[in-house]
Amino acid sequence: MDLKDIQNLIKFVAKSGASEVKLEMEDIKITIKTGSESETPAIQYAPVHQMPQVVTQIADTPAQPETPETAAATADDNSKYITIKSPIIGTFYRKPAPDKPLFVEVGQTIGEGDVLCIIEAMKLFNEIESEVSGKVVKILVDDSSPVEFDQPLFLVDPS
């Protein structure tokens, strides 16, 4: 099973509303658990021959608690922007190598298909391309930080 198959399985489980899915094959065992809104969904992935459990939490938790006023103001401000989200779990990088320039910066105009960042997942470096054209308004993730599936990465002004 490759990374794309695992990503598709995660997307399917998230959309289906199932509380738990277990998949066992010859060389791997995958368990995806989701719970109520008060619980955090978890994904467990371990090769069968080793059996340590690697648990990755999937949650959209704000870095700071928001008051209803700031949440409403932020929603109004950001409603005109398109949010580009992470398609996979991994480590977010803003440049292709430490000595190379950044892919995009705030204020830069991007086109459809432009590479915005790289997300490293299981030693694979995945280029994340823009699906929209516009101007980068905000970069929501720090360089070299972990990101989760469907986590907002960039805000883009399509006008």
C-alpha positions in Angstrom: 0.0 0.0 0.0 1.5 3.3 -1.0 1.1 6.8 0.5 -1.7 7.8 -2.0 -3.8 4.8 -1.0 -3.4 5.7 2.7 -4.4 9.3 2.0 -7.4 8.2 0.0 -8.4 5.9 2.9 -8.1 8.7 5.4 -10.3 11.0 3.2 -12.9 8.3 2.7 -13.2 7.6 6.5 -13.4 11.3 7.2 -16.2 11.8 4.8 -18.1 8.6 5.6 -18.6 9.4 9.3 -17.5 5.9 10.3 -16.2 5.7 13.9 -13.5 3.1 13.2 -11.9 1.3 10.2 -9.4 -1.5 10.4 -7.4 -2.7 7.5 -5.0 -5.6 7.7 -2.8 -6.8 4.9 0.2 -9.1 4.6 2.8 -6.5 5.7 0.8 -3.7 7.4 -2.0 -3.0 9.8 -3.9 0.3 9.7 -6.5 1.4 12.2 -8.3 4.8 11.7 -10.5 5.9 14.6 -12.8 8.9 14.8 -15.0 9.9 17.7 -17.4 12.5 18.7 -16.5 16.2 18.5 -15.1 16.2 22.0 -12.7 13.4 21.1 -9.8 13.8 18.6 -9.7 11.4 15.7 -6.6 9.2 15.6 -4.8 7.1 13.0 -2.7 4.2 13.9 -0.3 2.7 11.3 2.1 -0.1 12.1 3.9 -2.8 10.1 2.6 -6.2 11.2 6.1 -7.6 11.8 7.1 -4.8 14.2 3.9 -4.0 16.1 4.9 -0.6 17.6 2.0 1.8 17.3 2.6 5.1 15.6 -0.3 7.4 16.4 -0.9 10.7 14.5 -3.5 13.0 15.8 -5.8 14.7 13.4 -7.3 17.9 14.8 -8.1 21.4 13.8 -7.3 23.1 17.1 -6.5 26.8 17.1 -3.2 27.9 18.5 -4.9 30.4 20.8 -8.4 30.4 22.2 -10.7 32.8 20.3 -13.4 34.9 21.8 -16.7 35.0 19.8 -15.9 38.5 18.7 -12.5 37.7 17.3 -13.8 34.5 15.7 -16.5 36.4 13.9 -14.2 39.2 12.8 -11.6 36.7 11.5 -14.3 34.8 9.6 -15.5 38.0 8.0 -12.0 39.0 7.1 -11.1 35.6 5.7 -14.4 34.9 3.9 -13.2 36.7 0.7 -10.0 34.5 0.6 -9.5 31.0 -0.6 -7.8 28.6 1.9 -5.3 26.2 0.5 -5.2 23.1 2.8 -2.7 20.3 3.3 -3.7 17.2 1.3 -1.5 15.0 3.6 0.1 14.6 7.0 3.7 15.5 7.2 6.3 18.2 7.7 5.8 21.6 5.9 8.7 23.2 4.1 8.6 26.6 2.4 11.7 26.0 0.2 13.1 23.1 -1.7 16.4 23.0 0.2 18.0 25.0 3.0 20.1 27.1 0.6 17.3 27.7 -1.9 14.8 30.6 -2.1 11.3 30.3 -0.8 8.6 28.9 -3.1 6.2 31.8 -2.3 6.1 34.9 -0.1 3.2 37.0 1.3 2.1 39.4 -1.4 3.3 37.3 -4.3 1.0 36.5 -7.2 0.6 32.8 -7.9 -0.9 30.9 -10.8 -2.7 27.6 -11.0 -0.1 24.8 -10.9 2.6 26.9 -9.1 4.5 25.0 -6.4 3.6 26.6 -3.0 5.5 24.3 -0.6 6.8 20.8 0.1 5.3 18.4 2.6 7.5 15.5 3.6 5.7 12.4 4.5 7.4 9.1 5.3 10.7 10.3 3.6 8.8 11.3 0.5 8.9 15.0 -0.5 5.5 16.0 -2.0 5.3 19.3 -3.9 2.0 21.0 -3.1 0.7 22.9 -6.2 -1.8 25.7 -6.2 -5.3 24.9 -7.6 -6.2 28.6 -7.8 -4.7 31.8 -9.1 -4.3 34.9 -7.0 -2.2 36.8 -4.4 -0.8 35.1 -1.3 -2.3 37.0 1.6 -1.1 34.9 4.6 1.1 31.9 5.2 -0.5 30.0 8.1 2.2 27.5 8.9 5.8 28.0 10.1 8.7 26.4 8.1 9.7 22.9 9.2 6.6 22.4 11.3 4.3 19.4 11.3 1.0 19.7 9.4 -2.1 17.6 9.5 -4.5 16.4 6.9 -6.8 19.3 5.8 -4.9 21.9 7.9 -5.0 25.4 6.3 -1.6 26.4 4.9 -2.2 29.5 2.8 -4.8 32.3 2.3 -5.1 33.4 -1.3 -7.0 36.5 -2.6 -8.4 35.4 -5.9 -9.3 38.9 -7.1 
